[in-house]
Amino acid sequence: MIDILLATYNGEKYIRTQLDSILGQTEKDFRILVRDDGSTDHTVEILREYENKYGNIQIIEDYKPSRGAAANFFELMKHAAAEYVMFCDQDDCWLPNKIEVSLRAMK
């Protein structure tokens, strides 16, 4: 199992592409933990849509004030429980075998 940590902030333009690229991976044994850092656009609504549609996405809602990307990832790490962890940015688009190749390298 892999935990993928996704930190978001005002990423509505990119977040669907990123989530779709993760969900389309050849490796399927993963969970996406996502934490928003106080977006004022529709990022959170999009995240909730995906969380409701897919069983392997979990939004971490801790309501702490916005503190930037590094602090956002740090908060996400507190919730990671898998043996392997991957980080991703909201404006990434992963190749279909990124998790598979990365996991092989980590092992």
C-alpha positions in Angstrom: 0.0 0.0 0.0 1.1 3.5 -0.8 -0.1 6.8 0.6 0.0 9.6 -1.9 0.1 13.0 -0.2 -1.5 15.8 -2.1 -1.4 19.4 -0.8 -3.7 21.8 -2.5 -4.3 25.6 -2.6 -6.5 27.3 -5.2 -5.8 24.5 -7.7 -9.2 24.2 -9.4 -7.6 24.7 -12.8 -5.3 21.6 -12.4 -6.7 19.3 -9.7 -9.0 17.2 -11.9 -6.1 16.5 -14.3 -3.9 15.5 -11.4 -6.4 13.3 -9.7 -7.4 11.6 -13.0 -3.7 10.9 -13.7 -3.3 9.3 -10.3 -6.5 7.3 -10.5 -5.4 6.0 -13.9 -2.2 4.4 -12.6 -1.2 0.8 -13.5 -0.5 0.3 -9.8 -3.8 0.3 -7.9 -2.9 -0.3 -4.3 -2.8 3.3 -3.0 -4.7 5.9 -1.0 -4.7 9.6 -1.8 -4.6 11.8 1.3 -5.4 15.4 0.4 -5.4 18.5 2.5 -6.4 21.9 1.3 -4.7 25.0 2.7 -7.6 27.4 2.7 -8.5 27.7 -1.0 -10.9 30.4 -2.0 -11.8 28.9 -5.4 -13.6 25.6 -6.1 -10.8 23.3 -5.2 -12.5 21.8 -2.1 -15.7 21.2 -4.0 -13.9 19.3 -6.7 -12.0 17.3 -4.0 -15.3 16.4 -2.3 -16.7 15.3 -5.6 -13.8 12.9 -6.1 -13.8 11.7 -2.5 -17.5 10.8 -2.9 -16.9 9.0 -6.2 -13.8 7.1 -5.4 -13.1 5.1 -2.2 -9.4 5.7 -2.1 -9.4 9.5 -1.6 -9.5 11.0 1.8 -9.7 14.7 2.6 -7.9 15.7 5.8 -10.0 18.5 7.3 -8.2 19.9 10.3 -9.2 23.5 9.9 -5.8 24.9 10.7 -5.0 28.3 9.2 -3.2 28.6 5.9 0.6 28.2 6.4 2.0 27.3 3.0 3.0 24.2 1.0 5.7 22.8 3.3 3.4 23.0 6.4 0.6 21.5 4.4 2.7 18.5 3.5 3.9 18.2 7.1 0.3 18.0 8.3 -0.4 15.3 5.6 2.6 13.2 6.8 1.0 13.0 10.2 -1.9 11.0 8.6 0.2 8.7 6.4 0.2 5.1 7.6 1.4 3.2 4.6 4.9 1.6 4.3 5.6 3.8 1.2 4.7 7.5 0.7 4.7 9.6 -2.4 4.2 13.4 -2.6 2.5 15.2 -5.4 1.6 18.8 -6.3 -1.8 19.8 -7.4 -0.6 20.9 -10.9 1.3 17.6 -11.7 0.1 15.1 -14.2 1.6 11.7 -13.6 2.5 9.2 -16.3 0.4 6.0 -16.1 3.2 3.9 -14.6 4.7 6.5 -12.2 3.6 4.7 -9.0 4.6 1.3 -10.4 8.1 2.5 -11.4 8.6 4.6 -8.2 7.5 1.7 -5.9 9.9 -0.7 -7.7 12.7 1.8 -7.1 11.8 2.3 -3.4 11.7 -1.4 -2.8 
